[in-house]
């Protein structure tokens, strides 16, 4: 059994929802009160230092020239996730670090649900949830959904200097609308306000779910996040 001596904090949402910026803001807040932090970003790994194995995996996953099957994509993401969990997240939590993750297994649930039209996807995701339980991976202390309108997210991405769109960011606007819808549905289901995802056992891997309106000013979003984090300290 893994001993969690720090918080496991996850940020989810569309690209352009402000996850990366809020991750850094929360890192500063926590360190200002004397807590040690460590940032990871799936599927790339730690924000500082990197890892050559994850570099290869992430370049395969994000390269738009490859058209993977749902199963291949799931397996690649799960390999990256397992490596990050075993080499960075678990050791960090055991040492008392607060781990702040930019994306998690919740991204896999949502994106694969949108990108695949066959029933096998649900069965495959159930399998990965079982593996999560078998390996006794740590529970997510709190998962934030930075909920943003698709138009706003795309506008923000275009405003980023030298930003190049990866294969997921190149999804059609209608597909991104579906991703946003499924994110809301997943979080609302886990909060008991939506029934669509009730047959999924994802609630077992997250202690607290929180939806933040990321259309708001970034300072307001930061404060909303901090109010939730303070309850866990």
Backbone bond lengths (Angstrom), bond angles and torsions (degrees), N, CA, C in turn:
res aa  C-N    CA-C-N  psi(-1)  N-CA   C-N-CA  omega(-1)  CA-C   N-CA-C  phi
1 X - - - 1.461 - - 1.529 110.08 -
2 X 1.335 115.88 131.81 1.459 121.59 -178.56 1.525 109.75 -79.15
3 X 1.314 116.49 133.15 1.455 121.38 178.27 1.528 109.18 -95.32
4 X 1.336 115.84 111.42 1.459 120.47 -179.25 1.526 109.88 -89.89
5 X 1.326 115.27 106.89 1.458 120.60 178.54 1.524 112.30 -99.47
6 X 1.323 116.41 -4.54 1.454 121.70 175.77 1.511 110.06 -129.23
7 X 1.322 116.05 176.70 1.459 121.44 178.25 1.526 110.73 -87.48
8 X 1.319 116.14 143.82 1.463 121.84 171.24 1.525 107.34 -107.22
9 X 1.328 116.05 109.18 1.470 122.30 -173.31 1.519 108.94 -114.86
10 X 1.316 116.63 127.59 1.467 121.68 -176.31 1.523 110.57 -119.77
11 X 1.336 115.30 137.90 1.459 121.79 173.76 1.522 109.02 -114.30
12 X 1.331 116.13 128.38 1.452 122.75 179.09 1.528 110.27 -125.86
13 X 1.338 115.28 162.75 1.456 120.30 177.61 1.514 111.24 143.26
14 X 1.309 115.36 175.12 1.458 120.89 177.85 1.519 110.88 -63.55
15 X 1.339 116.95 154.34 1.459 119.78 167.19 1.527 107.08 -62.51
16 X 1.318 115.71 133.06 1.458 119.66 -175.44 1.515 112.76 95.59
17 X 1.336 116.44 2.12 1.467 119.42 179.10 1.528 111.98 -83.43
18 X 1.326 116.71 -10.69 1.460 120.33 178.33 1.515 114.27 100.42
19 X 1.337 117.53 14.89 1.462 120.99 -176.83 1.530 112.45 -58.37
20 X 1.326 116.25 -51.53 1.466 120.36 -174.32 1.526 111.27 -60.43
21 X 1.318 116.78 -42.94 1.465 120.55 179.09 1.516 112.59 -65.31
22 X 1.330 116.63 -41.64 1.461 119.79 -179.52 1.521 111.91 -71.79
23 X 1.323 116.87 -30.77 1.468 120.40 174.63 1.528 109.49 -59.54
24 X 1.319 116.66 -46.06 1.467 121.12 -178.52 1.529 111.26 -68.30
25 X 1.327 116.53 -37.38 1.466 119.92 178.86 1.529 110.48 -66.17
26 X 1.338 116.25 -41.05 1.458 119.22 179.17 1.523 110.47 -67.75
27 X 1.321 116.99 -37.86 1.464 120.53 176.49 1.527 110.14 -55.98
28 X 1.339 117.00 -46.72 1.464 120.52 -179.80 1.525 111.29 -62.80
29 X 1.323 116.25 -43.06 1.465 120.85 -179.34 1.528 110.98 -59.80
30 X 1.319 116.16 -47.44 1.461 120.47 -178.18 1.528 111.64 -66.24
31 X 1.320 116.45 -41.66 1.462 119.59 -179.65 1.528 111.31 -68.47
32 X 1.337 116.89 -29.55 1.468 120.88 178.54 1.525 112.48 -66.74
33 X 1.338 116.79 -22.12 1.465 119.16 177.80 1.541 110.86 -103.92
34 X 1.337 115.61 14.94 1.458 120.15 172.24 1.516 116.61 91.16
35 X 1.332 117.87 10.38 1.469 119.72 179.05 1.518 109.91 -93.35
36 X 1.324 116.06 146.22 1.462 121.70 178.16 1.524 109.19 -91.73
37 X 1.325 115.73 137.88 1.462 120.03 -175.44 1.527 111.44 -127.84
38 X 1.322 114.59 160.88 1.463 121.13 175.07 1.522 107.14 -148.00
39 X 1.341 117.00 130.10 1.460 122.17 -176.10 1.518 110.52 -106.27
40 X 1.325 115.82 133.65 1.458 121.03 171.77 1.528 108.48 -127.26
41 X 1.335 114.75 152.01 1.458 120.79 177.43 1.520 108.23 -133.39
42 X 1.328 116.03 120.35 1.468 119.40 179.99 1.529 109.99 -83.39
43 X 1.339 117.61 137.21 1.466 128.06 3.59 1.522 113.16 -97.79
44 X 1.339 118.11 20.86 1.460 120.83 -170.75 1.523 114.25 -85.07
45 X 1.331 118.04 -24.57 1.451 120.51 -179.68 1.516 112.57 99.63
46 X 1.338 118.41 -150.04 1.460 121.41 -176.19 1.523 111.74 -66.75
47 X 1.344 115.71 146.45 1.464 119.86 -179.47 1.523 111.34 -70.83
48 X 1.344 116.66 -22.95 1.458 121.00 179.16 1.531 108.93 -120.56
49 X 1.296 116.52 128.74 1.463 120.10 175.83 1.507 114.05 102.60
50 X 1.344 117.06 -46.65 1.459 120.34 179.39 1.520 112.45 70.35
51 X 1.326 115.75 -178.86 1.462 121.82 179.24 1.515 107.76 -155.69
52 X 1.332 116.88 130.95 1.462 120.78 -173.67 1.531 111.80 -64.67
53 X 1.345 117.50 -36.51 1.462 120.80 179.22 1.524 110.32 -64.35
54 X 1.333 116.78 -44.73 1.465 121.12 179.74 1.526 111.07 -70.05
55 X 1.330 116.88 -30.01 1.471 120.14 176.69 1.524 110.36 -60.43
56 X 1.326 116.11 -42.61 1.465 120.57 179.61 1.528 110.49 -66.09
57 X 1.326 116.87 -46.78 1.465 120.93 -179.20 1.526 111.74 -61.50
58 X 1.325 116.81 -47.17 1.460 120.12 -176.72 1.525 111.68 -66.75
59 X 1.332 116.92 -34.69 1.468 119.17 177.74 1.520 110.96 -66.35
60 X 1.328 117.55 -34.85 1.459 121.24 176.05 1.524 110.82 -68.79
61 X 1.324 116.53 -43.27 1.457 120.99 -175.87 1.523 112.46 -68.14
62 X 1.319 117.31 -37.61 1.466 120.69 -172.04 1.528 113.82 -94.55
63 X 1.337 117.40 -7.05 1.460 120.38 -178.00 1.524 110.70 -75.06
64 X 1.335 116.17 120.45 1.466 120.47 -175.23 1.521 114.15 -70.33
65 X 1.336 118.07 -11.23 1.466 118.91 -178.41 1.533 112.38 -77.68
66 X 1.358 116.37 -13.51 1.460 119.51 179.14 1.523 110.58 -97.82
67 X 1.323 115.67 136.22 1.456 121.46 177.24 1.524 108.24 -115.46
68 X 1.340 116.41 89.87 1.447 121.24 -173.67 1.524 111.70 -82.81
69 X 1.327 115.18 152.47 1.454 119.91 168.77 1.522 107.73 -72.19
70 X 1.331 116.08 162.95 1.464 120.61 178.75 1.522 111.21 -57.88
71 X 1.320 116.84 -42.97 1.460 120.56 -177.85 1.523 111.54 -64.58
72 X 1.349 116.94 -45.14 1.467 120.46 179.66 1.525 110.65 -60.66
73 X 1.317 115.99 -43.49 1.461 120.45 179.96 1.525 110.87 -63.14
74 X 1.320 116.64 -43.71 1.461 121.31 178.14 1.524 111.59 -60.29
75 X 1.325 115.83 -43.91 1.457 119.81 -177.96 1.528 111.67 -66.91
76 X 1.329 117.34 -40.02 1.462 120.68 178.43 1.528 110.90 -64.34
77 X 1.340 116.17 -46.70 1.463 119.60 178.63 1.528 111.01 -62.59
78 X 1.323 116.05 -40.89 1.463 119.73 -177.94 1.523 111.68 -68.45
79 X 1.334 117.25 -33.49 1.464 120.72 175.44 1.524 110.04 -63.77
80 X 1.332 115.65 -46.14 1.469 119.80 178.26 1.522 110.45 -62.03
81 X 1.340 116.38 -43.94 1.464 120.38 -178.47 1.530 111.33 -62.97
82 X 1.325 116.68 -43.87 1.462 120.56 180.00 1.522 110.77 -61.66
83 X 1.333 116.37 -42.70 1.464 121.06 -179.64 1.529 110.03 -63.93
84 X 1.323 117.12 -45.72 1.469 121.40 179.61 1.527 110.38 -62.61
85 X 1.327 115.79 -42.57 1.461 120.42 -179.16 1.527 110.93 -62.47
86 X 1.329 116.92 -47.59 1.455 121.34 -174.43 1.526 113.33 -74.07
87 X 1.324 117.13 -33.56 1.464 120.40 -173.07 1.532 114.19 -99.42
88 X 1.325 117.85 -18.59 1.470 119.22 -175.68 1.533 113.21 -129.00
89 X 1.334 117.53 -52.36 1.466 119.38 -173.37 1.524 112.19 -69.31
90 X 1.331 117.66 -53.02 1.465 120.53 -177.90 1.529 112.09 -61.76
91 X 1.349 119.64 -49.76 1.471 118.93 178.00 1.529 112.41 -59.34
92 X 1.336 116.31 -37.62 1.461 119.57 179.81 1.517 112.73 -65.56
93 X 1.333 116.49 -45.25 1.470 120.41 179.34 1.530 110.87 -63.75
94 X 1.315 116.73 -40.05 1.467 120.25 -179.88 1.518 111.96 -65.32
95 X 1.346 116.54 -29.17 1.471 120.32 178.89 1.526 112.26 -86.67
96 X 1.327 116.67 -1.77 1.459 119.90 176.70 1.511 115.23 95.71
97 X 1.326 117.81 9.68 1.458 120.80 177.44 1.529 109.89 -77.51
98 X 1.329 116.48 147.69 1.457 121.46 166.90 1.524 106.92 -85.82
99 X 1.319 116.87 118.64 1.454 121.49 -178.70 1.522 109.19 -94.48
100 X 1.322 116.14 121.89 1.469 121.53 179.21 1.524 107.59 -109.14
101 X 1.332 115.77 116.74 1.466 120.77 -174.18 1.525 111.43 -109.73
102 X 1.318 114.83 127.29 1.468 122.28 172.55 1.529 106.53 -90.75
103 X 1.310 115.99 94.48 1.470 127.02 -174.61 1.530 111.17 86.27
104 X 1.348 113.75 160.03 1.466 121.04 -176.09 1.525 108.66 -161.32
105 X 1.333 116.00 -164.67 1.456 121.18 177.28 1.532 111.77 -60.85
106 X 1.337 117.13 -22.59 1.466 120.79 179.01 1.525 111.28 -64.46
107 X 1.338 116.89 -32.67 1.471 120.36 175.51 1.520 110.81 -61.46
108 X 1.339 115.58 -40.48 1.462 120.11 179.58 1.520 110.38 -61.61
109 X 1.344 116.74 -45.48 1.461 119.61 178.77 1.525 111.13 -53.57
110 X 1.330 114.93 -50.80 1.464 120.18 -172.07 1.527 112.26 -71.84
111 X 1.329 117.39 -52.26 1.459 120.10 -175.27 1.525 111.92 -65.54
112 X 1.328 117.12 -39.36 1.463 118.52 -179.88 1.519 111.33 -71.32
113 X 1.311 118.03 -30.85 1.460 121.18 176.79 1.533 109.95 -64.49
114 X 1.322 116.48 -35.63 1.463 120.99 179.71 1.525 111.22 -79.90
115 X 1.342 116.49 -40.54 1.462 120.28 -172.13 1.525 113.59 -80.00
116 X 1.328 117.76 -15.29 1.457 119.85 -178.97 1.523 110.63 -116.88
117 X 1.315 116.38 141.74 1.455 121.10 -179.55 1.530 112.00 -107.57
118 X 1.332 116.96 3.96 1.461 117.67 -176.76 1.512 112.26 -106.43
119 X 1.314 115.81 154.93 1.457 123.11 -176.19 1.518 112.36 -65.13
120 X 1.345 116.77 -25.40 1.453 120.10 -175.77 1.526 112.06 -61.09
121 X 1.320 116.84 -24.63 1.462 119.83 -179.74 1.519 110.90 -60.85
122 X 1.332 116.82 -46.32 1.464 120.67 179.53 1.521 110.59 -59.68
123 X 1.321 117.00 -42.62 1.449 121.07 179.68 1.524 110.68 -65.20
124 X 1.337 116.55 -38.33 1.464 120.54 179.57 1.521 111.27 -66.70
125 X 1.327 117.00 -42.10 1.455 120.69 179.39 1.523 111.12 -66.76
126 X 1.318 116.95 -36.13 1.462 119.97 174.70 1.528 110.53 -60.94
127 X 1.339 115.79 -37.33 1.460 120.19 177.90 1.520 110.54 -62.52
128 X 1.339 117.09 -43.92 1.466 119.60 -179.12 1.525 111.74 -67.88
129 X 1.323 116.96 -31.89 1.461 119.28 174.08 1.524 110.60 -64.83
130 X 1.332 115.76 -37.74 1.462 120.22 177.45 1.522 110.68 -63.87
131 X 1.344 116.15 -42.12 1.466 119.88 177.95 1.522 110.58 -63.48
132 X 1.337 116.77 -36.33 1.462 122.02 177.08 1.525 109.48 -58.04
133 X 1.335 115.52 -44.55 1.466 120.59 -179.06 1.530 111.26 -70.74
134 X 1.334 116.61 -41.70 1.461 121.22 -178.04 1.522 111.28 -59.48
135 X 1.331 115.99 -41.76 1.465 120.68 -178.37 1.526 112.62 -83.90
136 X 1.350 116.64 -1.47 1.469 121.45 179.11 1.523 111.75 53.89
137 X 1.338 115.25 42.92 1.456 118.60 176.55 1.521 109.77 -64.11
138 X 1.324 117.21 150.46 1.472 120.02 -173.30 1.524 113.12 -64.43
139 X 1.334 114.32 147.91 1.459 121.61 176.69 1.525 109.53 -71.86
140 X 1.323 116.99 140.65 1.466 121.79 174.22 1.529 107.79 -73.97
141 X 1.328 116.89 121.14 1.470 120.85 -178.23 1.515 111.37 -64.68
142 X 1.325 116.21 -43.94 1.463 120.81 178.48 1.527 109.10 -153.61
143 X 1.315 115.85 136.03 1.471 121.80 176.93 1.516 108.65 -115.35
144 X 1.322 116.01 124.65 1.462 122.18 177.81 1.525 109.99 -102.14
145 X 1.312 116.76 130.95 1.460 121.27 167.06 1.513 107.43 -101.89
146 X 1.338 116.53 114.43 1.465 120.44 173.88 1.523 106.19 -86.08
147 X 1.306 115.13 96.72 1.459 123.02 -171.95 1.527 109.97 -85.50
148 X 1.330 115.84 116.19 1.459 120.93 -175.81 1.518 109.63 -135.20
149 X 1.327 116.89 148.63 1.456 121.10 175.45 1.530 109.69 -66.95
150 X 1.325 116.53 143.98 1.468 120.55 -178.37 1.527 111.04 -58.96
151 X 1.324 117.20 -43.79 1.474 120.46 179.93 1.522 110.86 -57.49
152 X 1.322 116.44 -42.78 1.461 121.10 -179.81 1.523 110.94 -66.97
153 X 1.327 117.41 -40.91 1.467 120.35 -179.41 1.521 110.75 -64.11
154 X 1.331 117.11 -42.66 1.466 120.61 179.51 1.532 111.24 -66.33
155 X 1.318 116.32 -37.77 1.465 120.29 178.27 1.530 110.56 -62.99
156 X 1.319 116.17 -42.18 1.459 120.09 179.82 1.527 111.50 -64.78
157 X 1.337 116.69 -41.63 1.463 120.00 179.79 1.527 111.12 -63.01
158 X 1.325 116.35 -40.94 1.469 120.21 179.99 1.518 111.91 -67.33
159 X 1.328 116.43 -25.75 1.464 120.33 -179.36 1.522 112.76 -81.79
160 X 1.342 116.46 -14.47 1.454 119.99 179.74 1.529 110.36 -73.35
161 X 1.305 115.90 128.28 1.457 121.55 -177.43 1.525 110.79 -65.20
162 X 1.327 116.27 131.44 1.472 123.43 176.38 1.531 113.29 59.63
163 X 1.340 116.74 24.91 1.467 118.64 179.37 1.524 110.00 -77.57
164 X 1.337 116.13 128.43 1.461 120.82 175.62 1.524 108.53 -110.05
165 X 1.312 117.58 132.62 1.454 122.61 -174.51 1.521 110.70 -80.13
166 X 1.365 116.61 125.65 1.455 119.97 177.26 1.520 109.26 -83.78
167 X 1.333 116.93 -178.23 1.461 121.04 -172.67 1.529 112.73 -65.05
168 X 1.320 117.89 -25.50 1.465 119.93 178.35 1.522 111.08 -82.11
169 X 1.319 116.27 -35.83 1.464 119.75 178.02 1.524 111.51 -71.22
170 X 1.328 116.82 -17.87 1.458 120.89 178.70 1.527 113.19 -87.36
171 X 1.324 116.75 6.15 1.455 120.24 174.54 1.518 109.46 -60.32
172 X 1.329 117.09 151.15 1.461 120.97 179.63 1.526 110.59 -63.18
173 X 1.319 115.54 159.43 1.459 119.68 179.70 1.522 110.82 -60.36
174 X 1.321 116.83 -39.26 1.470 119.97 -179.99 1.530 111.18 -64.57
175 X 1.347 116.47 -36.76 1.467 119.77 177.59 1.527 110.91 -68.05
176 X 1.342 116.55 -39.37 1.458 120.18 177.42 1.524 110.91 -65.05
177 X 1.334 116.27 -35.55 1.470 119.70 175.14 1.524 110.27 -61.36
178 X 1.328 116.16 -38.56 1.458 120.70 178.24 1.533 110.75 -66.70
179 X 1.339 115.96 -40.42 1.468 120.08 178.17 1.524 109.51 -60.65
180 X 1.332 116.74 -47.48 1.466 120.70 179.22 1.526 111.01 -59.67
181 X 1.321 116.08 -41.65 1.474 121.32 179.44 1.525 111.05 -63.31
182 X 1.336 116.84 -43.77 1.458 120.26 -178.71 1.528 111.72 -69.35
183 X 1.321 117.03 -35.53 1.465 119.80 174.99 1.526 110.13 -59.32
184 X 1.339 116.16 -48.58 1.469 119.69 -179.78 1.521 110.56 -61.27
185 X 1.321 115.95 -42.38 1.459 120.58 -178.40 1.526 111.46 -63.42
186 X 1.344 116.89 -43.83 1.459 121.21 178.88 1.522 111.09 -59.81
187 X 1.324 116.68 -48.55 1.461 120.39 -177.19 1.528 111.16 -69.47
188 X 1.325 116.97 -40.96 1.463 119.53 179.16 1.521 110.99 -66.20
189 X 1.335 116.90 -36.93 1.464 120.22 176.54 1.524 110.58 -60.86
190 X 1.317 115.35 -44.28 1.460 120.06 -178.63 1.522 112.05 -69.54
191 X 1.341 115.77 -21.34 1.462 120.74 174.72 1.519 111.58 -91.52
192 X 1.359 116.22 3.52 1.457 121.01 178.50 1.508 114.87 79.90
193 X 1.358 117.00 19.50 1.459 120.33 -175.10 1.520 113.55 -114.98
194 X 1.325 117.70 6.22 1.464 121.79 -179.95 1.520 106.77 -153.97
195 X 1.319 116.70 139.34 1.467 119.89 -174.28 1.527 114.04 -97.67
196 X 1.338 118.16 -10.11 1.463 119.98 -169.47 1.517 113.36 -59.92
197 X 1.339 118.18 -37.04 1.465 121.19 -175.41 1.521 112.02 -100.01
198 X 1.316 118.50 14.88 1.455 120.60 -174.49 1.534 113.32 -63.49
199 X 1.345 116.99 -24.45 1.459 119.08 -179.89 1.531 112.22 -81.25
200 X 1.342 116.77 1.20 1.459 120.37 178.00 1.515 108.40 -98.95
201 X 1.312 116.51 146.23 1.457 120.98 -177.13 1.522 112.02 -97.80
202 X 1.336 117.06 21.51 1.464 120.92 -175.27 1.521 112.36 -60.90
203 X 1.334 117.06 -25.00 1.458 119.43 -178.68 1.522 111.47 -60.79
204 X 1.325 117.21 -23.40 1.459 121.78 -178.25 1.519 112.98 -70.06
205 X 1.319 117.93 -14.81 1.463 118.98 -177.32 1.529 112.69 -108.78
206 X 1.332 117.47 4.41 1.468 121.68 179.42 1.530 109.06 -132.31
207 X 1.340 116.50 129.48 1.470 120.49 177.79 1.524 111.73 -78.98
208 X 1.328 116.65 -44.39 1.464 119.93 -174.57 1.528 110.12 -137.08
209 X 1.334 115.77 134.14 1.468 122.26 -179.93 1.525 108.93 -111.09
210 X 1.315 117.07 140.69 1.461 119.84 -178.36 1.531 110.70 -146.62
211 X 1.325 116.49 128.13 1.463 122.02 176.45 1.528 108.64 -104.12
212 X 1.336 115.99 126.32 1.464 121.94 -179.39 1.522 108.59 -118.37
213 X 1.317 116.82 132.20 1.460 121.41 178.49 1.526 109.11 -74.09
214 X 1.338 115.64 102.52 1.459 120.32 -175.89 1.521 112.97 -88.34
215 X 1.344 116.69 4.67 1.466 119.49 170.53 1.526 110.34 -74.62
216 X 1.314 115.85 -17.19 1.463 121.32 -178.90 1.529 111.08 -71.72
217 X 1.313 114.92 169.61 1.454 122.37 175.15 1.526 109.84 -57.07
218 X 1.351 117.06 143.39 1.464 121.08 -174.36 1.531 112.39 -60.62
219 X 1.338 117.72 -31.70 1.463 119.69 178.24 1.525 110.73 -69.29
220 X 1.326 115.98 -38.34 1.471 120.06 177.50 1.528 110.02 -65.64
221 X 1.334 117.16 -41.86 1.459 121.03 178.10 1.525 110.01 -61.23
222 X 1.321 116.92 -43.33 1.464 121.07 178.81 1.524 111.02 -58.45
223 X 1.329 116.75 -44.34 1.461 120.68 -179.51 1.528 111.28 -65.43
224 X 1.324 116.60 -40.75 1.467 120.18 178.59 1.529 110.85 -60.58
225 X 1.339 115.89 -41.46 1.463 121.06 178.83 1.527 110.43 -66.21
226 X 1.311 116.54 -44.49 1.469 120.73 -177.08 1.525 112.06 -64.02
227 X 1.323 116.56 -36.22 1.461 120.10 177.64 1.521 111.26 -59.57
228 X 1.332 116.62 -38.02 1.460 120.85 178.54 1.530 111.73 -72.91
229 X 1.333 116.13 -39.44 1.464 120.59 -179.19 1.534 111.13 -66.31
230 X 1.317 116.77 -38.78 1.464 119.99 -178.27 1.516 112.10 -58.10
231 X 1.327 116.51 -29.82 1.464 120.66 179.11 1.515 113.11 -68.92
232 X 1.327 116.44 -17.51 1.470 121.50 -177.62 1.526 113.11 -98.26
233 X 1.315 116.40 -9.22 1.476 120.37 -175.20 1.536 111.55 -87.25
